[in-house]
Amino acid sequence: MATFTESASMVLAAFRKRDPRRLRKLNDEILHTAALQFSPSYFNLAIFSYVLAKIVSKPRLLREEYTDNLRRIEIIFERVSRGARSEEEFLAIFSELGEAVAALEKEDPRFIVDLVTKGKLKMAATLYAQGMSLGTASEMTGMEKQEILDYAGETMMFDRLMVERNVLERMKYARKMIED
């Protein structure tokens, strides 16, 4: 398992290469770690790896007129990859990163829900679909339980999960999480 700063550096490198597939793969790994460590920093890293994947997968957002916005996102994300002294400092950097993404979206307002909110919702629903309780997924993400259920119900998320767990497997998974 990569450290937080190693994971953040890999996300930054993939963003600089404009590689959405790598960003999505990193997102899966980081979200798994966030669930195991119940860490707000890892969770935010998962959100933004997803958000950056969405940005680089949209050719219109990679046009020259967005260069300054993309560069601002990179500069802020460099601070994430260098690390911070405290959880609060990380959360402040992620807040600034959210503002930079919002500035990019303001230039091209095509999304019904802003990318950061969609990222939070998707991560919460993914955690829930992977077996985390609805209450824990809600607490970890700050999303309302009903929003998570609505999102999960509107998508094919549960149908696409590769790993199905029965109650016994979920208990084993929970014990493993506690032991780690």
C-alpha positions, -999 to 999 in steps of 0.1 A, spaced: 0 0 0 14 34 -10 17 62 15 -6 92 12 21 114 -4 31 86 -28 -6 82 -38 -10 119 -43 22 121 -64 9 93 -86 -24 112 -90 -6 144 -99 16 125 -125 -15 109 -141 -32 143 -142 -2 159 -158 -2 132 -184 -40 137 -188 -45 100 -183 -81 93 -171 -77 55 -170 -47 57 -146 -66 83 -125 -96 59 -122 -74 30 -113 -57 52 -86 -91 63 -74 -101 26 -68 -69 20 -48 -72 52 -28 -109 48 -20 -101 13 -7 -74 27 16 -97 55 27 -123 29 38 -97 9 57 -82 39 74 -114 60 78 -92 90 69 -107 123 57 -74 131 38 -75 98 19 -112 102 12 -106 137 -2 -77 123 -23 -102 97 -36 -127 124 -45 -102 145 -63 -86 116 -82 -121 109 -95 -128 146 -102 -94 150 -121 -103 118 -141 -136 134 -151 -118 166 -161 -92 150 -183 -118 127 -199 -136 158 -213 -117 170 -243 -134 204 -242 -118 211 -207 -84 204 -221 -86 232 -247 -62 261 -246 -86 285 -229 -86 263 -198 -48 261 -195 -47 286 -166 -74 268 -147 -57 234 -152 -23 249 -142 -39 263 -110 -53 228 -101 -18 213 -107 -1 239 -85 -26 233 -56 -23 195 -60 15 198 -58 9 210 -22 -12 179 -16 16 156 -29 42 173 -7 22 165 24 9 186 53 16 189 90 -19 181 100 -53 168 89 -66 204 91 -39 217 67 -48 189 42 -85 198 45 -77 235 38 -57 225 7 -85 203 -5 -110 231 0 -88 254 -21 -86 226 -47 -124 225 -47 -125 262 -54 -101 258 -84 -123 230 -98 -153 253 -93 -136 281 -112 -129 256 -141 -166 246 -141 -177 282 -140 -161 286 -174 -180 256 -188 -212 251 -167 -225 218 -183 -229 197 -152 -261 194 -132 -242 189 -100 -207 203 -95 -179 178 -99 -167 178 -63 -202 171 -50 -206 144 -76 -173 130 -66 -184 128 -29 -216 112 -39 -200 86 -61 -174 78 -35 -201 74 -8 -223 52 -30 -193 31 -40 -183 26 -3 -219 16 4 -221 -7 -26 -189 -24 -15 -204 -32 19 -198 -2 42 -229 6 61 -250 35 48 -245 54 80 -207 50 79 -206 60 42 -227 90 50 -206 100 80 -174 96 62 -185 116 31 -208 142 46 -235 132 22 -270 126 33 -281 90 34 -310 96 11 -288 112 -15 -265 82 -14 -294 58 -18 -309 79 -46 -276 80 -65 -270 42 -60 -305 35 -72 -302 57 -103 -270 40 -114 -261 4 -122 -235 5 -95 -246 -26 -76 -250 -45 -108 -215 -37 -119 -197 -47 -87 -173 -75 -93 -172 -85 -57 -205 -96 -42 -203 -103 -4 -229 -122 16 -233 -114 53 -206 -139 64 -181 -124 40 -190 -88 51 -183 -99 88 -149 -113 78 -142 -81 59 -152 -60 89 -130 -80 112 -101 -76 88 -106 -38 87 -106 -37 125 -74 -58 127 -55 -37 102 
